[in-house]
């Protein structure tokens, strides 16, 4: 069992709330293609000649299936071998993922939202009218030890001459923005740069010859959703046995931080195998399709990663707070208007899926010390107060009906900054 990986299931939810979750999730994800337009750093709006580097003859958003058949049971080529144990130092390590949130307005936030020029309008809750700022002041306190205290100079020294890359979806992008905001203040403006390249965006610090990068790869493997702007498609198609488009960007990186989860929860996925020449797709539910993608990724890690030369981290699923009845049985809302964390020890909501966690845990366990797990799920479960809710930029026009019921358009998936993702990065700093 990977260290810190534990849970307990608490409740089920009615069909009505399941339908509500699908609607909310689809609404939130629909806006992702516009996110880059509204960042304070250089974006496509400011770079009219920016190219997406996808051509029509590649596997991309224009790809379609000539027909669709049932999944035939084909597996990816990964010899999983046996369950490995992480390398032990002989000293019992503290489980930094088990603990509680402590209100600390002396040490937090670690940066100010308005002082980070790279902040995203999707995550800038104070800018977009959030009246309570308590979400910025919570510190994660492990039960039996302390996290290494964040030190921006020490982090830059760890990154000197290196590339740090976050690979994944919009939640991982939020963690990347958090890391850039944590790091950028000590770099003179003329010694830092942000160079967006659509698929890959790079923040560079000249003095340290280091970069902090984000690669849009929401499904890890190659897919028709790999364009970071135009990825809202009727059919989600993946190559379950190939991550070549992303691999070419990440294979030479020194420190890699991966995530994937949210995009697999939107229904069946179509599989277009690399060897298929006639465009025939197979259809598979999200969880088993995610397992195929995870094994393709694990095959690369297993074959190419030496922990002494390259650090690989995997971030577990980020909690959602779509049903307030789970922490307040008498209510019918979501994260809207929540201003304090959940205090119930080992609280577990239905937004975090046990079968998915079990599958991911099994794969990561077989990779042993090649991957360090950042188990953010339980600690994020407590933070029902940390989401943007209605306090973010919305790019579509909200209807009178929506405006009359804020819960209907609240974002209870992503996280305000400063906030919870800063702690994810403190955990990353702790393990580097």
C-alpha positions in Angstrom: 0.0 0.0 0.0 1.4 3.4 -1.0 2.2 5.5 2.1 -0.6 7.7 3.3 -3.2 6.1 1.0 -6.3 5.5 3.1 -9.9 6.3 3.1 -13.3 5.5 4.5 -16.6 5.7 2.7 -19.3 7.7 4.3 -22.4 8.1 2.2 -24.3 7.5 -1.0 -26.1 10.2 -3.0 -29.5 10.2 -4.7 -29.9 10.2 -8.5 -30.9 13.8 -8.5 -27.6 14.9 -7.1 -25.7 12.7 -9.6 -27.5 14.4 -12.4 -26.7 17.8 -10.8 -23.0 16.8 -10.6 -22.8 15.9 -14.3 -24.4 19.3 -15.2 -22.0 21.2 -12.9 -19.0 19.3 -14.1 -19.9 19.8 -17.7 -20.5 23.5 -17.2 -17.1 24.0 -15.4 -15.1 22.0 -18.0 -16.9 23.9 -20.8 -15.1 27.0 -19.8 -11.6 25.6 -19.8 -10.9 26.4 -23.4 -11.3 30.1 -22.5 -9.0 30.1 -19.5 -5.8 31.0 -21.3 -7.5 34.0 -22.8 -7.9 35.5 -19.3 -4.6 34.9 -17.6 -2.5 37.9 -16.7 0.6 36.4 -18.4 1.0 36.4 -22.2 -1.9 34.4 -23.7 -3.3 33.7 -27.1 -5.2 37.0 -26.9 -1.8 38.7 -26.7 -0.2 36.4 -29.3 -2.3 36.3 -32.4 0.3 34.4 -34.3 0.5 31.6 -31.7 0.2 28.2 -33.3 -1.3 25.1 -31.7 1.2 22.8 -33.4 -1.5 20.3 -34.3 -1.9 19.5 -38.0 -5.0 17.9 -39.5 -3.1 14.8 -40.6 -2.3 14.0 -36.9 -4.4 12.4 -34.2 -6.1 15.6 -33.0 -9.5 17.3 -32.4 -10.5 16.7 -36.0 -10.1 12.9 -35.7 -13.3 10.9 -35.9 -14.3 7.3 -35.7 -15.4 5.6 -38.9 -17.5 3.3 -36.7 -17.7 2.2 -33.0 -17.7 -1.3 -31.6 -17.6 -2.8 -28.2 -14.3 -3.0 -26.4 -12.6 -6.3 -27.4 -10.5 -6.7 -24.3 -7.1 -5.7 -25.7 -4.5 -4.6 -23.1 -1.6 -2.2 -23.3 1.9 -3.7 -23.4 3.1 -3.2 -19.8 4.7 -6.1 -18.0 3.4 -5.1 -14.5 5.5 -7.7 -12.7 5.2 -7.7 -9.0 4.3 -5.1 -6.3 7.4 -3.3 -5.4 8.1 -1.6 -2.1 9.5 1.9 -1.9 13.1 2.1 -0.9 13.3 2.5 2.9 15.8 4.6 4.8 15.4 2.4 7.9 13.7 5.3 9.8 9.9 5.4 10.2 8.6 8.4 8.2 5.7 10.5 9.3 2.5 10.3 7.3 2.3 14.0 6.2 -1.0 13.3 4.5 -2.9 12.7 7.7 -3.6 15.7 9.8 -5.8 18.7 10.2 -6.1 22.3 9.0 -5.0 25.0 11.4 -6.0 28.7 11.1 -2.8 30.6 10.8 -3.1 34.3 9.7 0.5 35.0 10.8 2.3 32.8 8.3 -0.4 32.6 5.5 -1.0 33.3 2.8 2.4 32.6 1.3 1.8 35.3 -1.4 -0.8 37.9 -2.2 -3.2 37.3 -5.1 -2.8 40.8 -6.5 1.0 40.6 -6.4 1.2 37.6 -8.7 1.1 38.8 -12.4 0.5 35.2 -13.6 -2.7 34.6 -11.6 -5.6 33.0 -13.5 -9.0 34.7 -13.5 -10.5 31.3 -12.9 -8.8 31.1 -9.5 -8.6 34.8 -8.4 -11.5 34.7 -6.0 -10.7 37.9 -4.1 -10.4 39.8 -7.4 -13.9 38.5 -8.3 -15.6 39.6 -5.2 -15.2 36.9 -2.6 -16.0 38.8 0.6 -14.5 36.3 3.1 -10.7 35.8 2.9 -10.4 33.1 5.5 -9.7 30.4 2.9 -6.2 32.0 2.5 -5.1 31.5 6.1 -5.3 27.7 6.7 -2.1 25.7 7.3 -1.9 21.9 6.9 -0.6 20.3 10.1 0.3 16.6 10.0 -0.6 14.6 13.1 2.8 13.4 14.2 5.4 15.7 12.6 5.7 19.0 10.7 5.9 19.8 7.0 9.2 21.3 5.9 8.6 25.1 6.1 8.3 26.7 2.7 11.4 28.6 1.7 11.4 30.2 -1.8 15.2 30.5 -2.0 15.7 26.8 -1.0 13.1 25.8 -3.7 14.9 27.7 -6.4 18.2 26.1 -5.3 16.5 22.7 -5.7 15.5 23.8 -9.2 18.8 25.3 -10.3 19.7 24.1 -13.7 16.5 22.0 -13.9 13.1 21.8 -15.5 10.0 21.2 -13.3 6.9 20.3 -15.3 3.3 19.8 -14.3 1.5 17.5 -16.7 -2.3 17.0 -16.6 -5.6 18.9 -16.6 -6.9 22.2 -15.3 -6.4 21.1 -11.6 -2.8 20.5 -12.3 -2.6 23.8 -14.1 -3.9 25.4 -10.9 -1.1 23.7 -9.0 1.4 25.0 -11.6 0.0 28.6 -11.3 0.3 28.2 -7.5 4.0 27.2 -7.9 4.7 30.1 -10.2 3.1 32.6 -7.8 5.1 31.0 -4.9 8.3 31.4 -6.8 8.2 34.5 -9.0 8.4 37.2 -6.3 12.2 36.8 -5.8 13.0 36.9 -9.5 13.5 40.5 -11.0 11.0 41.2 -13.7 13.7 41.5 -16.3 15.1 38.1 -15.3 11.9 36.1 -15.7 9.7 35.3 -18.6 6.5 33.4 -19.4 6.5 31.8 -22.9 3.1 30.3 -23.8 3.2 27.6 -26.5 -0.4 26.4 -26.2 0.3 22.7 -25.5 3.3 23.7 -23.3 3.7 26.9 -21.3 7.0 27.8 -19.7 7.9 30.1 -16.8 11.7 30.7 -16.8 14.1 32.2 -14.3 17.3 33.3 -15.9 19.4 33.6 -12.7 18.8 29.9 -11.8 18.7 28.6 -15.4 15.5 26.9 -14.3 11.9 26.6 -15.6 8.5 25.7 -14.2 6.3 24.4 -17.0 2.8 23.2 -17.6 1.9 20.6 -20.2 -1.8 20.2 -21.1 -2.5 16.4 -21.1 -5.8 15.9 -19.3 -5.9 12.1 -20.2 -2.1 11.5 -20.1 -2.2 9.5 -23.3 -2.7 11.1 -26.8 -6.3 12.2 -27.3 -8.5 14.4 -29.4 -8.7 16.7 -26.4 -5.1 17.7 -26.4 -5.6 21.2 -27.8 -5.6 23.3 -24.6 -8.1 25.7 -26.1 -10.4 23.7 -28.4 -11.1 20.5 -26.5 -14.8 20.5 -25.9 -15.9 17.7 -28.3 -18.9 15.5 -28.6 -16.8 12.3 -28.6 -13.7 11.8 -26.4 -11.2 9.7 -28.4 -7.9 8.4 -27.0 -5.0 6.4 -28.2 -4.8 4.1 -25.1 -1.4 2.7 -26.2 0.4 6.0 -27.0 1.4 9.2 -25.3 4.0 10.1 -28.0 2.8 13.7 -28.4 3.2 14.5 -24.7 6.2 12.2 -24.2 8.2 14.2 -26.6 7.8 17.2 -24.3 8.2 15.5 -20.9 10.9 12.8 -21.5 13.9 15.1 -20.8 12.4 16.9 -17.8 14.1 16.6 -14.4 11.1 16.8 -12.1 7.6 15.7 -13.3 4.3 16.2 -11.5 1.4 14.2 -13.1 -2.3 14.1 -12.5 -5.4 12.7 -14.2 -8.9 12.0 -13.0 -11.6 14.5 -13.7 -11.9 14.0 -17.4 -12.5 10.3 -17.0 -15.8 10.9 -15.2 -17.8 12.2 -18.1 -19.0 8.9 -19.5 -17.7 6.4 -22.0 -14.4 6.9 -23.9 -13.6 5.8 -27.4 -10.4 3.9 -28.0 -8.5 4.3 -31.3 -5.5 2.0 -31.1 -2.3 3.0 -32.9 -2.4 0.0 -35.1 -6.0 0.6 -36.3 -5.8 1.9 -39.9 -9.5 2.0 -40.7 -10.7 4.4 -38.0 -12.7 1.8 -36.1 -13.0 2.8 -32.4 -13.9 0.7 -29.4 -16.0 2.1 -26.6 -15.2 1.7 -22.9 -16.4 3.2 -19.6 -14.3 5.9 -18.0 -12.6 3.8 -15.2 -11.3 0.9 -17.3 -10.3 3.4 -20.0 -8.4 5.4 -17.4 -6.7 2.2 -16.3 -5.4 1.5 -19.8 -4.0 5.1 -20.0 -2.4 4.8 -16.6 -0.7 1.6 -17.6 0.7 3.2 -20.8 2.0 6.0 -18.6 3.4 3.5 -16.1 5.1 1.6 -18.8 7.1 4.7 -19.7 7.9 5.4 -16.0 9.0 1.8 -15.4 11.2 1.7 -18.5 12.8 5.1 -18.4 12.9 6.5 -14.8 15.8 6.2 -12.4 14.9 7.9 -9.1 18.5 9.1 -8.9 18.3 10.9 -12.2 14.6 12.0 -12.5 11.9 12.7 -9.9 8.4 11.7 -10.8 5.4 12.6 -8.6 1.8 11.6 -9.1 -1.0 13.7 -7.5 -4.0 11.8 -6.4 -7.6 13.0 -7.2 -8.6 16.4 -6.1 -11.8 16.5 -4.0 -15.0 18.1 -5.1 -17.8 19.5 -2.9 -20.9 19.3 -5.0 -23.4 18.1 -2.3 -23.6 20.0 1.0 -25.9 17.3 2.4 -22.8 15.2 2.9 -21.4 17.5 5.5 -24.7 19.2 6.5 -27.5 16.6 6.1 -30.2 19.3 6.4 -29.0 21.3 3.4 -29.5 21.0 -0.4 -26.6 23.1 -1.8 -23.0 22.7 -2.6 -19.8 24.7 -1.8 -21.5 28.0 -2.4 -21.2 30.3 0.6 -19.0 27.9 2.6 -16.4 29.7 4.6 -14.9 27.1 6.9 -13.3 23.6 6.5 -14.9 20.4 7.5 -13.7 19.4 10.9 -15.0 15.8 11.0 -11.9 13.6 11.2 -11.4 11.3 8.1 -14.4 12.9 6.4 -15.0 11.3 3.0 -17.3 12.7 0.3 -18.8 11.0 -2.7 -16.8 13.2 -5.1 -13.8 11.0 -4.5 -14.2 7.7 -6.1 -12.9 4.6 -4.2 -12.7 2.2 -7.2 -10.6 4.8 -9.1 -8.3 5.3 -6.1 -7.9 1.6 -5.7 -6.9 1.1 -9.4 -4.4 4.0 -9.3 -2.9 2.8 -6.0 -2.4 -0.7 -7.4 -0.5 0.7 -10.4 1.6 3.1 -8.4 2.5 0.4 -5.9 4.0 -1.6 -8.7 6.3 1.3 -9.6 7.8 1.5 -6.2 10.4 4.2 -5.6 10.2 5.4 -9.2 7.1 7.5 -8.3 6.4 9.6 -5.2 2.7 9.9 -4.4 1.3 13.2 -3.3 -1.9 12.0 -1.7 -3.8 15.3 -1.6 -7.3 13.7 -1.5 -8.1 13.4 2.2 -6.6 16.8 3.1 -8.5 18.4 0.2 -11.8 16.7 1.3 -11.9 18.9 4.4 -11.7 22.2 2.4 -15.3 22.7 1.2 -14.5 26.4 1.7 -11.6 26.5 -0.8 -13.4 26.6 -4.1 -14.1 29.6 -6.3 -17.9 29.0 -6.2 -19.3 32.1 -8.0 -16.2 34.2 -7.3 -14.3 33.8 -10.6 -14.6 35.1 -14.2 -17.4 33.5 -16.2 -17.1 33.8 -19.9 -20.6 32.9 -20.8 -23.6 35.1 -20.1 -25.4 33.8 -17.0 -29.2 33.5 -17.3 -31.6 35.2 -14.9 -32.5 31.7 -13.6 -28.9 30.9 -12.9 -28.3 34.3 -11.2 -31.3 33.6 -9.0 -29.7 30.4 -7.8 -25.9 30.8 -7.3 -25.5 27.1 -6.5 -26.4 26.3 -10.2 -23.2 27.9 -11.5 -20.8 27.5 -8.6 -17.4 26.1 -9.4 -16.9 23.5 -6.6 -14.1 21.7 -8.5 -11.2 24.1 -8.9 -9.5 26.0 -6.0 -9.0 29.6 -5.1 -5.5 31.0 -5.0 -3.8 31.5 -2.6 -5.3 28.4 -1.1 -5.3 24.6 -1.1 -3.0 24.0 -4.1 -0.3 26.0 -2.3 -0.3 23.2 0.3 0.0 20.6 -2.5 3.2 22.5 -3.5 4.5 22.6 0.1 4.2 18.8 0.0 6.1 18.7 -3.2 8.8 20.9 -1.6 8.8 18.6 1.4 9.7 15.5 -0.7 12.2 17.1 -3.1 
